[in-house]
Amino acid sequence: MHSRTPAARTGRPRSADADAAILAATRAALVELGWSRLTLGDVAARAGVAKTTLYRRWAGKNELVVDAVAELFDELCLPDRGSLAADIEGVVLQFAAILARPEARSGLMAVVAEATRDEALRERIRSSIVERQKRLVRTGRARAQARGELPPETDPEQSARTVDLIFDMVAGAVVHRTLVSAAPADGEWVRSFTRVMLSGLAAAPAA
């Protein structure tokens, strides 16, 4: 699991142990209390730190929950399963499993809703979650290109647009499936999604 440190602030040196305890306490509070009842005071008590410690690190509940959820997504990895399709299936199943966790589901939906009227919060979601997880797309593309499954792409701007599009397709489909439709993103769905993504809608269905 990758380490996760929220944006640096002025003041006393940061404590990685305190940050980890606070983010874990935030996720526990999301499960037990839900978004609306979660308070910084409750999180501080659970983490065994002073409430002022949280305010030195996070501007408020929204930012704290973004970082707590972002740490969950840092668990994602892209195992080499031998083919682009298998790699996609593996990471999509991981992503769906994280979104099935109550703390991820309630936290993500709450901050996305809050972000509709808060540009600073939208930017924090983009930087803490979206941009960080695009690493998986870049790794997967490079691996597939090395295998000869995808053609090389030498234009940096076009490459960046392709990464954005792939991420949007995968994240959008999985979030809608699990959080909006509330349907299982199981192995059968993931295989069908991957086939359509790689082959297109005009491709013949699998036998």
C-alpha positions in Angstrom: 0.0 0.0 0.0 1.3 3.4 -0.9 1.8 6.0 1.8 -0.6 8.9 1.6 0.2 12.4 3.0 -2.3 15.2 2.7 -1.2 18.6 1.4 1.6 20.2 3.5 0.7 23.1 5.7 2.8 25.5 7.7 3.2 24.9 11.4 4.7 22.0 13.4 6.2 19.0 11.6 3.8 16.5 10.5 3.5 13.1 12.1 3.0 10.2 9.8 1.6 8.1 12.6 -0.9 10.8 13.6 -2.0 11.2 10.0 -2.5 7.4 9.6 -4.5 7.3 12.9 -6.7 10.2 11.9 -7.5 8.8 8.4 -8.3 5.4 9.8 -10.5 7.0 12.5 -12.3 9.0 9.7 -13.1 5.8 7.8 -14.3 4.1 11.0 -16.6 7.1 11.7 -18.0 7.0 8.2 -19.0 3.4 8.7 -20.5 3.9 12.1 -22.0 7.4 11.9 -22.3 8.2 8.2 -21.3 11.4 6.5 -23.9 13.8 8.1 -23.1 12.8 11.7 -19.3 12.7 11.4 -17.6 15.5 13.2 -13.9 16.4 13.5 -14.3 16.1 17.3 -15.4 12.5 17.0 -12.5 11.7 14.6 -10.0 13.3 17.0 -11.3 11.3 19.9 -11.1 8.1 18.0 -7.6 8.8 16.8 -6.4 9.9 20.2 -5.3 13.3 19.1 -6.3 16.9 20.0 -9.0 18.5 17.8 -6.5 21.3 17.0 -4.3 18.6 15.4 -6.9 18.0 12.8 -7.4 21.7 12.1 -3.7 22.2 11.6 -3.8 19.5 8.9 -7.2 19.8 7.2 -9.4 22.9 6.6 -12.6 20.9 7.4 -14.5 17.7 7.1 -14.7 17.6 3.3 -10.9 17.7 2.9 -10.4 15.1 5.6 -12.8 12.7 4.1 -11.2 13.1 0.6 -7.8 12.2 2.0 -9.3 9.2 4.0 -11.0 7.9 0.8 -7.9 8.6 -1.3 -5.8 6.4 1.0 -8.1 3.5 0.1 -7.6 4.0 -3.6 -3.8 4.0 -3.0 -4.3 0.2 -2.3 -5.0 -0.3 -6.1 -2.3 -2.1 -8.0 -1.9 -3.4 -11.5 -0.6 -7.0 -11.4 0.9 -8.3 -14.6 -1.5 -11.0 -15.6 0.0 -11.6 -19.1 -2.4 -9.6 -21.3 -4.0 -6.2 -21.5 -7.5 -7.6 -21.1 -6.5 -9.6 -18.0 -4.7 -6.6 -16.5 -7.8 -4.4 -17.0 -10.1 -7.1 -15.4 -7.8 -7.4 -12.4 -7.7 -3.7 -11.6 -11.4 -3.2 -12.3 -12.3 -6.0 -9.8 -10.0 -4.3 -7.2 -11.6 -0.9 -7.9 -15.1 -2.4 -7.5 -14.2 -4.1 -4.3 -12.9 -0.9 -2.8 -16.1 0.9 -3.8 -18.2 -1.8 -2.1 -16.6 -0.9 1.2 -19.1 1.3 3.2 -16.4 3.9 4.1 -15.4 4.4 0.5 -19.0 4.4 -0.8 -20.4 6.9 1.7 -17.3 9.1 1.7 -16.9 9.3 -2.0 -20.5 10.1 -2.7 -20.6 12.7 0.0 -17.6 14.7 -1.2 -18.6 14.5 -4.8 -22.0 16.0 -3.9 -20.3 18.7 -1.9 -17.8 19.4 -4.7 -20.7 20.4 -7.1 -20.6 23.8 -5.3 -17.0 23.9 -4.2 -14.3 24.3 -6.8 -11.4 23.9 -4.3 -12.9 20.6 -3.2 -13.2 19.4 -6.8 -9.6 20.2 -7.3 -8.6 18.3 -4.2 -10.6 15.3 -5.4 -8.8 15.5 -8.8 -5.3 15.8 -7.3 -5.8 13.4 -4.4 -7.7 10.6 -6.2 -8.1 11.1 -10.0 -4.5 12.2 -10.9 -2.9 9.8 -8.4 -4.8 6.8 -9.9 -4.0 7.7 -13.5 -0.7 6.0 -12.7 -2.4 2.7 -13.3 -3.5 3.7 -16.8 0.0 4.8 -17.7 1.5 1.6 -16.3 -1.0 -0.6 -18.1 -0.5 1.2 -21.5 3.2 1.0 -21.3 3.1 -2.7 -20.4 0.7 -3.4 -23.3 2.8 -1.4 -25.7 5.9 -3.4 -24.7 4.0 -6.6 -25.4 2.9 -5.3 -28.8 -0.8 -5.2 -27.8 -1.0 -1.5 -28.3 0.8 0.8 -30.8 3.3 3.3 -29.5 2.1 6.8 -29.0 4.9 9.4 -29.3 2.9 12.7 -29.1 2.9 13.6 -25.4 -0.3 15.7 -25.6 -2.2 12.9 -27.4 -0.9 10.4 -25.0 -2.2 12.5 -22.0 -5.6 12.7 -23.7 -5.7 9.0 -24.2 -4.8 8.4 -20.5 -7.6 10.8 -19.5 -10.1 9.0 -21.7 -9.2 5.5 -20.5 -9.4 6.6 -16.9 -12.8 8.3 -17.5 -14.2 5.2 -19.2 -13.1 2.8 -16.5 -13.8 5.0 -13.4 -17.1 6.2 -14.8 -18.4 2.7 -15.6 -17.4 1.2 -12.3 -18.6 4.1 -10.2 -22.0 4.1 -12.0 -22.3 0.3 -11.8 -21.5 0.1 -8.1 -22.8 3.4 -6.6 -25.6 4.5 -8.9 -27.0 1.3 -10.3 -26.0 -0.6 -7.1 -25.4 -3.7 -9.2 -22.6 -6.1 -8.7 -19.4 -5.5 -10.7 -18.7 -9.2 -10.7 -16.4 -11.3 -12.9 -19.0 -11.7 -15.7 -19.7 -7.9 -15.8 -16.0 -7.1 -15.7 -15.2 -9.4 -18.6 -18.1 -8.0 -20.7 -17.0 -4.4 -19.9 -13.4 -5.2 -20.8 -14.4 -6.8 -24.1 -16.5 -3.8 -25.1 -13.8 -1.4 -24.0 -11.1 -3.1 -26.0 -13.1 -4.3 -29.1 -15.9 -1.7 -29.4 -19.6 -2.0 -29.7 -19.5 -3.4 -33.2 -17.4 -6.4 -32.1 -19.2 -9.8 -32.1 -20.2 -11.0 -28.7 -18.2 -13.7 -27.1 -19.4 -17.2 -27.7 
